[in-house]
């Protein structure tokens, strides 16, 4: 009597020593609190003893939403509801005396987490690398997609010094006036700040008329899978296809796929379906080599993350090691950033994704190094650690960096694109005006202001279009660009328009198509070269050339259009439009008919949709929620798939793949169906089905849990503590509401996680967490922390 209960730690199992007349009951499995994934199974076993020797004990396990059990060892219990669950084990002797301190385990069930995937950027025009002559104009356009739909996207074109960079999705015509080889890159950033790590690239080689051409490297593009990173489970199959083009037609090109050990390498252009049978992260490379042995200097790649089926994978944890705390710095300060990560399952190597909140480009790697903060503001910088199976840290480490100082706005840059040079015209003739602009700090939209020097009314707009000059004279046309903050370009671009009173006779030019010399029949991968020539009887040069590809690809300007691919089957009429320097066009443009043959349309097999959770019939109370998730597959890869959830009248339908928590407010039996349809409109002929039974029962009060601090503490004055809480409701009447009574150290708050609280005065503070469910039932025994401040 009077001797305390003693716990002895032995081989990872907690054992019990019974002393005197005290009772003790202790769960044996799991031995500690545990964190699992949605759908994982936990094995439960108990141990109980009675100091009076009563062996006729009864038992009660309460698993929250997972149910209950009266067995000493209930065995395997699946957890199908995300959240924090308080599991209790109580023993009662034959005289009705219960254990006054039931054994407790906290089971945290993580929802399905989809790691943020970077957007994918694609240059749609030009379709391939180009070789052009000095003075040529190339039309640029692009598009980007984001797998997790974090829109809107922002865009960035880098023209490698050949022209000002651009933040427009489609910069349009770009003039290449200097000889050289330019690497033009197009990237995008999603609304979460995650940037495309592999911007699409085109190489534009600009040569003088008399310069012989060397060998230009080929370019390979992976056409399936489209996204940079794909998440699979062991045994899944993925379709791989690619295309290769060579700017100077050194054919045939050869192909090499390197599957990083996941499958045998392949020399086929289309390896087809590849099965991944081992867990790991694989970098798949696609390299194209031309007939002269020159390889693509930037092989296209795809990252494939393969995880095990039904794995009990706990998430990794990341910590920012530099800087060690939030900071306030001056404008222009440089800070070094680094992080470390750990994974409880040893699923390495780890991947580090840094989000610099616009202060710098987002980066990959544990140590991005020195970052210069060149703009004032407050930046929430975070690092997310992802394990080798693709599971991300659900609570990324963060640093708040406040940058003080004046905001420096860099001036935009503008250039008159048309006309390219000064022009002489007749009275009444028109000149087409357009401009391009760019702002280094992306303060868009830009404003374009045109002053026509009295020859026509001034205008605002990027493309005033055709402007007629009705009086003879010399007009100084100026164009200036202003960013969205009012900063103008300090260098105004100018064109001189000479309008003459006497109109000389003007005969139209004559255009000829040198290549192709006749109509063609090609495939969707054939490279074509278009070369034009023109002459003007009046000598009104330079001539302008516009290629109209009949809708197969965007129109292009310039005498030459090299390495052109028509990506879609069909018949297209290509026209060469030639105009003289006074704007008079050839009235009978030369044409070629291009017939493009494509592969036959394959048969379309239906997709398959499966309801992942709940996995079986569910019985809930009125007002409770059921967590719904699914997976959809299509044998031909006709994605994206569309989802149609029909909740049988118990709730509104949903078009999301994973609707999450769905609340049923009326008693009844509901048959929930999921129908998946592929991108060609083919539905799953056998929709997945699950039954939800909704019954009227009483409401059990929720349970509030203070996560941090984990115990009562004694601290010194001036110390800060981080307060975090959570709650669980046995009836799943969510969402829960929270109220922290801060005991006078700070204002009471309804935040679930009040965060850092500084204790500035000595004394003893009692801090309580109150939790209330969605039906108004409150926790009658709020959890308490006593903080003693010395």
matplotlib code that plots the C-alpha trace (Angstrom):
import matplotlib.pyplot as plt

x = [0.0, 1.2, 3.8, 3.5, 3.0, 6.3, 6.8, 9.8, 11.0, 12.3, 13.0, 10.6, 7.6, 6.1, 5.7, 3.8, 4.8, 1.8, 2.6, 0.2, -3.5, -3.3, -4.8, -2.9, -3.9, -1.7, -1.9, 0.9, 0.5, 1.1, 3.7, 3.5, 1.4, 1.5, 1.0, -0.3, -1.7, -5.4, -6.5, -3.6, -4.2, -2.9, -2.7, -4.0, -3.3, -3.8, -2.5, -4.5, -4.1, -6.0, -4.2, -7.0, -6.4, -9.8, -9.3, -12.9, -12.1, -14.0, -12.5, -13.7, -11.7, -13.0, -11.4, -13.4, -14.7, -13.2, -15.6, -15.1, -14.2, -14.6, -11.7, -8.4, -6.5, -8.8, -6.1, -6.1, -8.1, -8.3, -8.4, -10.5, -11.1, -8.3, -7.7, -6.4, -8.1, -7.9, -7.9, -8.8, -8.6, -10.5, -10.6, -13.4, -13.3, -16.1, -17.4, -17.8, -14.7, -13.1, -9.5, -9.6, -6.8, -7.6, -4.7, -4.6, -3.0, -3.2, -3.5, -2.9, -4.3, -2.9, -5.2, -4.0, -1.4, -0.7, 2.7, 2.7, 3.9, 5.7, 4.0, 5.1, 5.9, 5.8, 6.9, 4.2, 5.9, 8.4, 7.9, 11.6, 15.1, 15.6, 18.4, 17.5, 19.2, 20.0, 17.0, 14.5, 11.4, 10.3, 6.9, 7.0, 4.1, 3.7, 1.4, 1.8, -0.2, -0.2, -1.1, -2.5, -4.3, -2.5, -3.5, -3.2, 0.3, 2.9, 5.3, 8.9, 10.7, 14.5, 15.7, 19.4, 20.2, 18.7, 15.7, 14.2, 12.9, 9.1, 6.4, 3.7, 2.4, 2.7, 5.4, 4.6, 7.1, 10.8, 13.5, 16.9, 19.3, 22.7, 24.4, 24.9, 23.3, 20.6, 19.1, 15.5, 13.8, 10.2, 9.2, 6.2, 5.4, 2.2, 0.2, 1.9, 5.3, 6.6, 8.5, 8.9, 12.4, 12.9, 11.9, 11.2, 14.1, 14.6, 17.9, 17.8, 20.9, 21.2, 23.7, 24.7, 23.6, 27.1, 27.9, 28.0, 25.9, 27.5, 25.9, 23.0, 22.2, 18.9, 16.1, 14.2, 10.9, 9.1, 5.4, 4.2, 4.0, 3.4, 4.1, 7.7, 6.9, 4.6, 3.6, 3.1, 2.8, 4.8, 3.5, 2.0, 2.6, 3.3, 3.3, 6.5, 6.6, 8.9, 9.7, 13.0, 13.8, 17.0, 17.2, 19.6, 18.0, 20.9, 18.7, 18.0, 18.1, 18.6, 16.9, 18.0, 15.8, 17.6, 15.2, 17.7, 17.6, 13.8, 13.6, 15.9, 17.0, 15.5, 16.6, 13.0, 11.4, 8.3, 9.2, 5.5, 4.2, 6.9, 6.2, 7.9, 8.3, 10.6, 10.2, 12.3, 12.8, 13.8, 15.1, 14.2, 16.3, 15.4, 18.4, 18.2, 21.4, 21.6, 23.3, 26.6, 26.7, 25.7, 23.4, 20.7, 22.7, 19.6, 18.0, 14.4, 13.7, 10.8, 10.9, 9.0, 8.4, 7.3, 5.9, 4.9, 1.3, -0.4, 2.9, 2.8, 4.8, 5.3, 6.1, 9.6, 10.5, 12.5, 14.2, 15.7, 19.3, 20.1, 18.9, 18.1, 15.2, 12.9, 14.8, 14.4, 17.0, 17.8, 17.3, 20.2, 21.0, 22.3, 21.2, 22.5, 19.7, 20.2, 18.1, 18.3, 15.7, 15.0, 12.7, 11.4, 11.2, 14.6, 13.0, 16.0, 17.3, 15.1, 14.1, 14.0, 11.6, 12.2, 9.6, 11.0, 7.7, 8.8, 12.0, 14.0, 13.3, 12.1, 14.8, 15.5, 18.2, 19.1, 21.4, 20.3, 23.0, 23.1, 19.9, 19.9, 16.8, 16.5, 12.9, 11.3, 8.5, 7.7, 8.5, 7.3, 10.1, 9.4, 11.1, 9.1, 11.0, 9.7, 10.8, 11.9, 8.3, 6.9, 5.4, 5.8, 6.3, 2.8, 4.2, 7.0, 9.6, 9.3, 11.2, 9.6, 12.1, 11.1, 13.0, 13.0, 14.1, 12.8, 11.1, 13.2, 11.2, 13.2, 12.2, 10.5, 11.9, 10.0, 10.7, 8.8, 8.4, 6.6, 7.7, 11.2, 12.9, 12.1, 9.5, 8.7, 5.1, 2.6, -0.1, -3.0, -1.0, -1.0, 1.8, 1.2, 2.5, 3.1, 5.5, 6.8, 7.7, 9.1, 9.5, 12.4, 10.4, 7.1, 5.1, 2.5, 0.3, 2.4, 1.0, 2.1, 1.8, 2.2, 2.9, 2.5, 4.1, 1.0, 0.6, -2.3, -4.1, -2.0, -3.0, -2.6, -2.1, 0.5, -0.7, -2.3, -2.5, -2.7, -2.3, -3.0, -0.9, -3.1, -0.7, 2.8, 5.6, 8.2, 6.7, 8.7, 6.7, 7.7, 6.6, 7.1, 6.3, 5.2, 4.9, 1.9, 3.6, 3.9, 7.7, 8.4, 11.1, 13.8, 14.7, 11.8, 11.8, 11.5, 10.5, 10.6, 7.7, 8.3, 5.1, 5.6, 3.0, 3.6, 2.9, 5.2, 3.6, 3.6, 3.4, 2.8, 5.7, 5.8, 6.4, 7.8, 8.0, 11.4, 10.9, 8.8, 8.8, 5.5, 2.6, 3.7, 2.3, 4.0, 3.4, 3.0, 6.7, 8.1, 10.4, 9.7, 11.6, 9.8, 11.9, 10.4, 11.7, 10.2, 10.9, 9.4, 9.4, 9.6, 12.4, 10.3, 12.3, 12.8, 10.0, 8.1, 7.2, 4.3, 3.8, 0.1, 0.1, -3.6, -4.2, -1.8, 0.5, 0.7, 1.6, 5.3, 7.1, 10.4, 11.7, 12.7, 10.7, 12.9, 12.2, 8.5, 6.3, 2.5, 1.4, -2.1, -3.4, -5.3, -4.9, -3.5, -3.0, 0.1, 0.3, 3.3, 2.2, 4.7, 4.4, 6.7, 8.0, 5.0, 2.6, 1.4, 0.9, 1.2, -2.4, -1.9, 0.0, 1.8, 0.4, 1.3, -1.1, 0.4, -1.4, -0.5, -1.0, -1.5, -1.8, -5.2, -7.4, -6.9, -9.9, -11.0, -11.4, -13.4, -11.7, -12.0, -12.9, -12.6, -13.9, -10.9, -12.6, -14.8, -13.8, -17.1, -20.5, -20.5, -22.9, -22.9, -25.0, -27.1, -24.9, -21.7, -19.3, -17.8, -14.4, -14.6, -11.5, -11.1, -8.6, -9.2, -7.2, -7.5, -5.8, -4.9, -4.0, -6.8, -6.5, -7.6, -10.4, -13.6, -15.4, -19.1, -20.0, -23.8, -24.5, -28.0, -29.7, -27.9, -25.6, -24.9, -23.0, -19.3, -17.0, -13.8, -11.6, -11.5, -14.5, -13.1, -15.6, -19.2, -21.9, -25.2, -27.9, -30.9, -31.4, -31.7, -29.7, -27.8, -26.2, -23.1, -21.9, -18.7, -18.6, -15.3, -15.2, -12.0, -11.0, -12.7, -16.1, -16.0, -17.6, -16.8, -19.5, -19.5, -19.5, -18.0, -20.6, -20.6, -23.5, -23.9, -26.4, -27.3, -29.0, -30.3, -28.4, -27.2, -24.2, -21.0, -18.9, -15.6, -12.1, -9.6, -5.8, -3.0, -0.1, 2.3, 3.5, 3.2, 3.4, 3.2, 6.4, 8.5, 10.3, 12.1, 10.6, 10.8, 10.6, 8.2, 6.3, 4.5, 0.9, -0.7, -3.9, -6.2, -9.4, -11.3, -15.0, -16.3, -19.3, -17.2, -19.4, -16.9, -15.7, -14.6, -14.3, -11.5, -11.2, -8.0, -8.3, -4.8, -4.9, -4.1, -0.8, -2.4, -5.9, -8.1, -8.3, -10.3, -7.3, -6.6, -2.8, -2.2, 1.5, 4.3, 3.3, 5.8, 5.6, 6.8, 5.7, 6.5, 3.6, 1.6, -0.7, -3.5, -4.1, -7.1, -8.2, -12.0, -13.3, -16.9, -18.3, -20.4, -23.7, -22.7, -21.5, -18.5, -15.7, -16.7, -13.2, -11.0, -7.3, -5.0, -1.4, 0.1, 3.0, 5.1, 7.2, 10.2]
y = [0.0, 3.5, 2.4, 3.9, 2.0, 1.4, 1.0, -0.9, -0.5, -3.8, -4.6, -2.0, -3.4, -1.8, -4.3, -3.9, -4.3, -4.5, -3.3, -3.2, -3.0, -0.7, -1.7, -1.2, -1.7, -1.0, -1.5, -3.6, -2.9, -0.3, 0.6, 4.3, 6.9, 6.4, 8.2, 6.3, 6.9, 6.8, 3.2, 1.7, -1.2, -1.3, -4.4, -3.8, -6.1, -5.4, -6.5, -6.3, -7.4, -7.1, -6.7, -8.7, -11.7, -11.3, -13.1, -12.6, -9.2, -7.6, -5.2, -2.3, -0.7, 2.5, 3.1, 6.3, 6.2, 2.8, 1.3, -0.6, -4.1, -6.2, -8.5, -8.4, -8.5, -7.1, -7.6, -5.6, -2.4, -0.3, 3.5, 5.0, 8.5, 11.2, 13.1, 12.6, 9.6, 9.0, 5.2, 4.0, 0.6, 0.0, -3.1, -3.8, -6.5, -8.9, -6.5, -3.6, -1.7, 0.0, 1.1, 4.8, 5.7, 4.0, 3.3, 5.8, 5.8, 8.8, 7.6, 10.4, 9.4, 11.4, 12.1, 11.4, 14.0, 15.1, 16.8, 20.0, 19.4, 22.0, 23.3, 22.1, 24.7, 24.0, 26.2, 25.8, 28.2, 27.7, 23.9, 23.1, 24.7, 27.1, 28.4, 31.9, 34.8, 38.1, 40.4, 37.5, 37.7, 34.6, 34.2, 32.9, 31.4, 28.9, 27.3, 25.7, 23.2, 22.5, 19.0, 20.3, 23.3, 25.9, 28.8, 31.5, 30.8, 33.4, 33.2, 34.1, 34.1, 34.5, 35.4, 35.1, 38.7, 38.5, 40.5, 41.9, 39.1, 38.9, 38.0, 37.5, 34.0, 34.7, 37.4, 37.2, 38.3, 38.7, 40.2, 38.5, 41.2, 39.8, 36.6, 34.0, 31.0, 32.0, 29.6, 30.8, 29.4, 29.5, 28.7, 29.2, 29.5, 28.4, 30.4, 28.6, 29.9, 26.6, 27.1, 24.8, 23.2, 22.3, 25.2, 24.4, 25.5, 26.4, 27.1, 29.9, 30.0, 33.4, 33.4, 35.9, 35.3, 34.2, 32.1, 28.3, 26.4, 23.9, 20.9, 21.9, 19.5, 17.6, 17.9, 15.2, 15.6, 13.1, 13.1, 10.6, 10.9, 14.7, 15.7, 15.9, 13.8, 10.7, 8.9, 5.1, 2.1, -1.2, -3.1, -0.1, 0.4, 3.7, 4.5, 6.1, 7.8, 10.5, 12.5, 13.7, 16.5, 17.7, 21.3, 20.5, 17.2, 15.0, 11.9, 9.3, 10.2, 7.5, 7.2, 6.1, 5.7, 5.2, 3.9, 4.2, 0.5, 0.3, -1.5, -2.4, 0.6, 1.0, 2.2, 2.4, 5.8, 4.5, 1.9, 1.6, 0.4, 0.0, -1.8, -0.6, -3.5, -2.0, 0.8, 3.9, 7.1, 6.8, 9.5, 8.5, 10.2, 10.4, 11.3, 11.9, 11.7, 12.8, 10.9, 12.8, 11.6, 14.9, 14.3, 16.6, 18.7, 18.8, 15.4, 15.4, 13.6, 12.3, 11.5, 8.4, 7.8, 4.2, 3.4, 0.1, -0.9, -0.5, 0.8, 2.2, 5.3, 8.1, 11.5, 13.0, 16.0, 19.1, 21.8, 25.1, 25.3, 28.7, 31.3, 29.9, 32.2, 34.8, 38.0, 41.6, 42.8, 45.8, 46.1, 44.3, 41.9, 38.5, 35.5, 31.9, 29.2, 25.5, 22.7, 19.2, 16.4, 13.1, 10.2, 7.7, 5.0, 5.6, 6.4, 8.3, 10.2, 13.1, 15.9, 19.5, 22.0, 25.7, 28.4, 31.9, 33.7, 35.8, 37.0, 34.7, 31.8, 28.7, 26.0, 22.3, 21.0, 21.0, 24.1, 26.7, 29.0, 32.8, 34.7, 38.4, 40.3, 43.1, 44.2, 45.4, 43.3, 40.4, 36.9, 33.6, 31.2, 27.5, 24.2, 21.0, 17.7, 14.8, 11.2, 8.7, 7.4, 10.8, 11.6, 15.2, 16.8, 18.0, 20.9, 22.5, 24.5, 28.3, 31.5, 35.0, 37.4, 41.1, 43.3, 47.1, 49.9, 51.9, 49.9, 50.1, 49.9, 49.0, 50.7, 48.7, 48.4, 48.9, 48.5, 49.4, 46.1, 47.4, 49.2, 47.7, 50.9, 54.4, 54.4, 56.6, 56.5, 58.4, 60.7, 58.6, 55.4, 53.5, 52.1, 49.1, 49.9, 47.4, 47.2, 44.7, 45.4, 43.8, 44.7, 43.2, 43.2, 42.1, 45.2, 44.4, 45.2, 47.6, 50.7, 51.6, 55.3, 56.4, 60.0, 60.2, 63.7, 65.3, 62.9, 61.1, 61.2, 59.9, 56.5, 54.1, 50.4, 47.8, 47.5, 50.6, 48.7, 50.5, 54.3, 56.5, 59.7, 62.2, 65.1, 65.4, 65.9, 64.2, 62.8, 61.7, 58.8, 57.9, 55.0, 54.7, 52.0, 52.6, 49.8, 49.3, 51.5, 54.4, 54.0, 54.9, 53.5, 56.1, 55.3, 56.2, 54.3, 56.4, 55.9, 58.6, 58.5, 60.5, 61.2, 62.4, 64.4, 62.7, 59.1, 57.2, 54.3, 51.1, 47.6, 44.7, 42.3, 38.7, 35.9, 32.5, 29.4, 27.8, 25.0, 22.8, 22.9, 21.0, 19.7, 17.2, 14.2, 13.9, 12.5, 14.2, 13.9, 15.0, 18.0, 20.5, 23.6, 26.5, 29.0, 32.0, 34.5, 37.8, 40.5, 44.0, 45.7, 49.2, 48.2, 49.0, 46.9, 45.4, 43.0, 41.4, 37.7, 36.1, 32.3, 31.3, 27.6, 27.1, 26.7, 23.8, 25.9, 29.7, 32.0, 33.1, 36.1, 35.9, 34.6, 31.3, 28.8, 25.9, 22.7, 22.9, 20.0, 19.8, 18.0, 17.1, 14.9, 16.8, 18.7, 22.2, 25.0, 26.9, 30.4, 32.8, 36.4, 38.9, 42.7, 45.6, 48.3, 50.5, 47.8, 46.6, 42.8, 40.1, 39.7, 36.0, 34.4, 31.1, 28.0, 24.5, 21.7, 19.7, 16.4, 15.2, 11.5, 10.5, 7.2, 5.5, 6.3, 3.5, 1.8, 3.5, 1.2, 2.4, 3.8, 2.3, 4.2, 2.8, 4.3, 4.0, 5.3, 4.3, 0.7, -0.9, -0.1, 2.8, 3.5, 7.0, 9.4, 12.2, 15.2, 13.2, 13.1, 10.4, 10.9, 10.0, 9.4, 7.6, 6.6, 6.5, 4.8, 4.6, 1.8, 4.2, 7.1, 9.3, 11.9, 14.0, 11.9, 13.4, 12.3, 12.2, 11.4, 10.7, 10.6, 9.1, 12.3, 12.4, 15.2, 17.4, 15.6, 16.3, 16.4, 16.2, 13.0, 13.3, 15.1, 14.6, 14.9, 14.8, 15.4, 13.5, 15.5, 13.2, 9.6, 6.9, 4.5, 6.1, 4.3, 6.4, 5.8, 7.1, 7.2, 8.0, 9.3, 9.6, 12.6, 11.2, 10.9, 7.1, 6.4, 3.5, 1.0, -0.4, 2.6, 1.9, 1.7, 2.0, 2.2, 4.8, 4.2, 7.3, 6.9, 9.1, 8.7, 10.9, 13.2, 12.4, 15.3, 16.0, 15.7, 18.5, 17.7, 20.2, 19.1, 21.8, 22.2, 18.5, 18.9, 21.5, 23.6, 25.9, 28.6, 31.9, 35.3, 36.4, 32.8, 32.1, 28.9, 27.6, 26.5, 24.0, 21.9, 19.5, 17.7, 14.6, 13.9, 10.3, 11.1, 12.9, 16.0, 18.3, 20.9, 21.5, 25.0, 25.9, 28.3, 28.9, 30.5, 32.0, 32.7, 36.4, 36.0, 36.9, 37.5, 34.4, 33.1, 30.9, 29.8, 26.1, 26.9, 30.2, 29.8, 31.6, 33.2, 35.2, 35.1, 38.5, 38.4, 35.9, 34.0, 30.8, 30.7, 28.1, 27.7, 25.6, 24.4, 24.2, 22.2, 22.2, 20.0, 21.2, 20.4, 22.6, 19.8, 21.0, 19.1, 19.1, 18.4, 20.9, 20.0, 22.2, 23.3, 25.0, 27.3, 28.6, 31.6, 32.4]
z = [0.0, -0.8, -3.3, -6.8, -10.0, -11.8, -15.6, -16.9, -20.5, -22.0, -25.6, -26.8, -24.9, -21.9, -19.0, -15.8, -12.1, -9.8, -6.2, -3.2, -4.1, -7.1, -10.4, -13.7, -17.3, -20.3, -24.0, -25.4, -29.2, -30.5, -27.8, -28.5, -30.2, -34.0, -37.3, -40.3, -43.8, -44.6, -45.0, -43.0, -40.6, -36.9, -34.8, -31.2, -28.2, -24.5, -21.2, -17.9, -14.3, -11.0, -7.7, -5.9, -8.2, -10.0, -13.4, -14.6, -16.2, -19.1, -21.6, -23.8, -26.6, -28.1, -31.6, -32.4, -36.0, -36.4, -33.9, -30.6, -29.3, -26.1, -26.9, -25.0, -28.4, -31.1, -33.7, -37.0, -37.1, -40.4, -40.1, -42.9, -41.5, -41.4, -38.3, -34.7, -33.0, -29.2, -28.6, -25.1, -23.4, -20.2, -18.0, -15.4, -12.7, -11.8, -9.1, -11.6, -10.6, -13.7, -14.2, -13.1, -15.7, -19.0, -21.3, -24.2, -27.7, -30.1, -33.7, -36.3, -39.7, -42.5, -45.6, -49.1, -49.8, -53.3, -53.5, -55.4, -59.0, -61.0, -64.1, -67.6, -70.2, -74.0, -76.9, -79.5, -82.1, -83.4, -83.3, -83.7, -83.5, -86.4, -88.7, -90.1, -91.8, -90.1, -90.1, -89.9, -87.7, -85.8, -84.2, -80.6, -78.7, -75.9, -73.3, -69.9, -67.8, -64.1, -62.8, -59.6, -61.2, -59.2, -61.5, -62.7, -64.2, -64.9, -67.9, -68.7, -72.0, -72.1, -75.6, -74.6, -75.5, -79.0, -77.9, -74.6, -72.3, -72.0, -69.4, -72.1, -72.8, -76.6, -77.3, -81.1, -83.7, -82.5, -84.7, -84.9, -86.1, -85.1, -86.1, -83.4, -81.7, -79.2, -76.6, -76.2, -73.0, -72.0, -68.4, -66.1, -62.4, -60.7, -58.2, -55.3, -56.5, -57.9, -61.1, -64.0, -63.4, -67.1, -69.3, -72.9, -75.2, -78.8, -80.4, -83.0, -85.2, -87.0, -90.0, -92.6, -96.1, -97.2, -94.1, -94.6, -92.1, -89.7, -88.1, -85.7, -82.8, -83.0, -80.5, -78.7, -76.9, -74.7, -75.8, -73.2, -70.2, -70.5, -66.9, -65.6, -62.5, -62.3, -59.1, -59.5, -57.3, -57.7, -60.8, -62.6, -66.3, -68.1, -71.8, -73.2, -76.6, -78.1, -81.2, -82.6, -85.2, -86.7, -88.0, -90.8, -91.8, -90.9, -91.0, -90.0, -86.3, -83.7, -80.3, -76.8, -73.7, -70.4, -67.8, -64.9, -64.1, -63.7, -67.1, -70.0, -72.0, -75.5, -78.9, -80.2, -80.8, -79.0, -76.3, -75.5, -72.1, -69.4, -66.1, -62.9, -60.5, -57.8, -55.3, -56.0, -57.9, -61.5, -63.9, -67.5, -70.2, -73.9, -76.2, -80.0, -82.2, -85.8, -88.7, -88.1, -84.5, -82.9, -79.9, -78.3, -75.8, -73.5, -73.4, -72.3, -69.0, -66.9, -63.1, -62.0, -58.3, -57.5, -54.0, -52.4, -52.2, -48.8, -47.3, -43.8, -44.8, -42.3, -43.8, -43.7, -41.6, -42.8, -40.8, -42.0, -40.5, -42.0, -41.2, -37.7, -37.1, -38.7, -39.7, -40.6, -43.0, -45.2, -48.9, -50.8, -47.9, -48.8, -46.6, -46.9, -46.9, -46.1, -44.7, -43.3, -43.5, -42.0, -42.7, -40.1, -42.7, -44.3, -47.7, -49.1, -51.0, -49.9, -52.3, -51.1, -52.7, -51.7, -52.2, -51.9, -52.2, -55.1, -53.5, -55.7, -58.1, -56.4, -56.2, -55.6, -53.2, -49.6, -49.8, -52.3, -50.9, -50.9, -51.8, -52.4, -51.2, -53.7, -53.2, -50.0, -48.5, -46.2, -47.6, -46.2, -47.3, -46.9, -47.7, -48.3, -47.9, -50.1, -49.4, -52.1, -52.3, -53.1, -49.6, -48.6, -45.2, -44.3, -42.2, -44.3, -42.3, -42.7, -42.2, -42.3, -43.9, -43.7, -46.1, -45.3, -47.5, -50.5, -53.3, -56.5, -59.7, -62.8, -66.0, -68.7, -72.2, -75.5, -79.2, -82.4, -84.2, -87.3, -89.3, -88.9, -90.3, -91.5, -94.4, -97.4, -98.6, -100.7, -99.5, -98.2, -97.8, -94.5, -92.4, -90.0, -86.4, -83.7, -80.7, -78.2, -74.5, -71.4, -67.7, -65.7, -62.4, -64.1, -63.2, -65.9, -67.7, -69.8, -71.4, -75.0, -76.0, -79.6, -80.8, -84.6, -84.8, -86.1, -89.1, -87.3, -83.9, -81.0, -79.7, -76.7, -77.4, -78.3, -81.9, -83.4, -86.7, -90.1, -89.8, -92.9, -93.4, -95.4, -95.7, -97.2, -94.7, -92.5, -89.3, -86.3, -84.8, -81.2, -79.0, -75.2, -72.7, -69.1, -66.5, -64.2, -61.5, -63.9, -64.7, -68.3, -70.6, -70.6, -74.3, -76.6, -79.9, -83.1, -86.7, -89.4, -91.9, -95.1, -96.9, -100.5, -102.5, -105.9, -106.0, -108.4, -110.3, -108.3, -109.8, -107.5, -106.7, -107.8, -105.3, -106.0, -103.8, -104.3, -101.7, -101.8, -105.5, -105.8, -103.7, -100.9, -99.0, -95.6, -92.1, -88.8, -88.1, -91.4, -91.4, -94.2, -95.4, -97.0, -99.0, -100.9, -103.4, -104.6, -107.1, -107.7, -111.1, -109.4, -107.1, -104.0, -101.5, -99.0, -99.6, -96.8, -96.7, -94.8, -94.8, -94.3, -93.3, -93.7, -90.0, -89.6, -87.5, -86.7, -89.6, -89.9, -91.2, -93.2, -96.5, -95.0, -92.7, -91.9, -90.0, -90.1, -88.8, -89.3, -86.1, -87.2, -90.1, -92.8, -96.1, -95.9, -98.5, -97.9, -99.3, -99.7, -99.4, -100.7, -100.4, -101.5, -99.2, -100.1, -98.9, -102.3, -102.3, -104.9, -106.1, -107.0, -104.1, -105.0, -103.1, -102.3, -101.1, -98.2, -97.4, -93.9, -93.1, -89.5, -87.7, -87.8, -84.8, -82.2, -80.6, -77.3, -74.3, -71.4, -68.3, -64.8, -61.6, -58.1, -54.8, -52.4, -49.3, -47.8, -48.8, -47.7, -46.3, -43.8, -41.0, -39.5, -37.5, -38.9, -39.5, -39.7, -42.7, -44.8, -46.4, -50.2, -52.4, -55.7, -58.4, -62.1, -64.9, -68.6, -70.7, -73.5, -71.4, -72.7, -69.9, -68.1, -66.7, -65.5, -62.3, -61.5, -57.9, -57.3, -53.6, -54.0, -52.8, -49.5, -50.6, -53.7, -56.5, -57.1, -60.1, -58.1, -58.0, -54.2, -52.8, -49.2, -46.3, -47.4, -44.8, -44.7, -42.8, -43.3, -42.1, -44.7, -46.9, -49.8, -52.7, -53.8, -57.3, -59.0, -62.8, -64.6, -68.2, -70.4, -72.4, -75.5, -73.7, -73.1, -69.6, -67.2, -68.0, -64.4, -62.0, -58.5, -55.7, -51.9, -49.4, -46.7, -43.8, -41.9, -38.5, -35.7, -32.5, -29.6, -29.8, -28.0, -26.9, -28.7, -27.2, -27.3, -27.3, -26.6, -28.9, -27.9, -25.2, -24.5, -20.7, -17.9, -18.0, -15.8, -17.8, -17.3, -17.9, -21.6, -23.0, -25.9, -26.3, -29.3, -28.7, -31.1, -30.6, -32.3, -31.6, -32.4, -32.3, -31.9, -34.0, -36.6, -36.3, -38.0, -38.5, -34.9, -33.4, -30.9, -28.1, -26.2, -22.7, -22.4, -18.6, -19.0, -20.8, -24.1, -25.5, -25.9, -29.4, -31.7, -33.7, -33.7, -33.5, -31.7, -32.5, -30.5, -27.2, -25.2, -21.3, -20.2, -16.6, -13.8, -12.3, -12.8, -15.9, -16.5, -20.3, -21.5, -24.9, -25.4, -28.4, -29.8, -32.5, -35.5, -33.6, -30.6, -28.2, -26.2, -24.5, -20.8, -19.6, -21.5, -21.6, -19.3, -19.4, -16.3, -17.2, -14.3, -15.2, -12.9]

ax = plt.figure().add_subplot(projection="3d")
ax.plot(x, y, z, "-o")
ax.set_aspect("equal")
plt.show()
